[in-house]
Amino acid sequence: YQLYSRLFAEGIVIAIKRNSFFSKLKFDYITNIPLAADKKGARELDRVDAVCLHLTKLLNVPYMKNMLTLSRPISRRLYKFLGKTSTEFVNDYVRFLRWNKKCPLDFKNILVIDDVVTDGKTLTAFARKIHEKYPDAKLYAATCGIMAKKRNMKPLVIKRYKWQG
C-alpha cells in the first residue's frame, strides 16, 4: 500500500489544481481522520497517514497528524447491527474524539483526509468536534477512495462529495 499512497496523494493534488475554487484556496493545515482505536491496537497500517505524509510535501502545507484521536473503538457496522441510528453513531463518535494537539484553528483552512467516504457520518462527527472548539475553522474534505465501491455508497453521498468543476 505504501506505493499507492503517493498515487492517491497526487490524485488529490491534481483534483485540487483542476478545480477553480480549490486551486485558489490556501490550506493552513492538513489533518487525518483518526485510525480506529482497535485498528491502532492491532498495529494496522494507517493508510490515511501515509497519504497525508505525501500531501504535506506535495502541497507544502503542515500536517497535523492525529490532531483528534479516538478514545475507544466505534463501529458503524456494530451500531447498525444493534439497531442504533446514524445520529447515535455521530453523537458517540464526537464524544469519543479527544484533542491530541493544541492548534489555533480559528479562521484556518483545513484539509481533512479520510480513506473512504461511505455515508459522510465520520466526517460530519469530525467537523462537529472541531467546530465545537473552533467555530470559524473552515474544513474541506478529500478522500482517497481506498477500497470504496460505488455500489456500497449512498447515492446522495456520491452527489454531495463529488468534485464540482
N, C-alpha and C positions, 0 to 999 in steps of 0.2 A: 504493500500500500504506500510506503514511503515514496516510491517512484511516481505514483499517481497524484500525490498531494500537490506537487508542483504544477502539474497539468490543471488540476482543479483551481488552484490559486490563479494561474494565468488566465483561465477561462473567466473567472470573476473580474479580473482586471480588464480584459477585453470587453466584457459586457458593460463595465463602468465607463470605459472610454467611448463606447459606441452610443451611449445614452446621453441625449442633450442635457438633461437635468444633472445626472450624476457626474458627468465629465467636468462640470464646473464646480462641483462641491469639493470642499477641502475637509477631509476627515481628520479629526483630532486624535482619535484612538481607534484601535481595532480590539475587539474582545470576543470571547468564545462563550457559547452555551456550555455550561459545565458538564463534564462527563459524570454520569450517574455514579453515586457512591459505591454501589455494588460492583460496577464495572471497574472503577478505580481500584477497589479492593482486590479484584481478580487480576489486576495488572493488565487490563485490556488496553490496546493501543488507543490513544486519544486522537482520533482521525481529524477532529476539528482543530486541535492544537497544531498538528502537522501542517494543515493548510494555512493557519494563521501565521506560523513561523515564516512561510514563504511570502504571504501577503505583506507582512511588515517590511520585508526587504523590497518587494516589487513596488509598493505604494509609498515607501519611505514614511510610514506612519507608525507611531509607537503601539506595541501590542501589550495590552493589559491582560495578561494571562490569568485566568481564574479570578477575575475581579469579583465574581459571585461564585460560590460553591454550594453544593447540596449537602445538607447536614445529615440526610438519611436517604435510603433508596425510595424511589417513587416510580411507579409504572402505570402508564395509561392502560396497558392490557389488563393489569390486575384490577384497576378501577372499573373498567368496563365489565370484567368478569364478575365483580362484586355488585354490579348494578349501580355504581356511583355515576354521577353526572359529570359532564365536562367542566362545569362550574366548580364542582367539588375538587376536581383534579387541579384546576388552575389555582384555586384558593390555597390548597395544600402545598402546591409547588412553590408559590410565593412564600408561604410560611417556612418552608424547608430551605429556602435560599438564604445564605449568610454572606455578609460582606467580608471579603478576604483582603481587600486592599483599600486604602484611603486614596481617593482620587477626586479632585474637583471636576465634576461633570456638568454643572450648570452651564447652559449656553454652548455646549460642546456637541460636535457631530461625531457620533459613534457608529462604527460599522460592526454589527453583530453577526458572527458567523455560526451557522449550525450545519450539521452534516446532512440533514434532510428535513424538509417541512412536509408533514403529512396533513395536519389539520390546523396548524398555527397556534395551538394551545401553549406549547412550551415557550414560543416567542412572546405570546401575549403575557404569560406569567413573568417572564424575564423583564419585559418592558415595564410591567406594572411595578415590580420591585424597584427598578431604577427610578421610575417617576415618583415613587413614594418619597424618596430622599432628594432627588434632583428633578423637579417638575419641568425645568426648562431645558433639559437634555434632549437632543434630537437623535433618535435611533433609526438606523437604516439596516435592514437585514439582507443577508445573502446566504444562499445555501449551495453546497457543493453537489447536491443531488445524489450523494453516495447511496447506492442501493435503493434509490427511490424508484418505485414502479408506478407509472401513471395510473394504473388500474387500482392502486391502493390509496390514491389521493382523492379527496373530495373535490368535485368539480368547482365549487365556489373558491376553494383554496388555490387551485390551479389558476383561476382567473385573477384572484386577488394578488398573488405573488408573482405573476408573470411580468417580465420586463415590459415596460411600455415605451417603446422607442427604438 
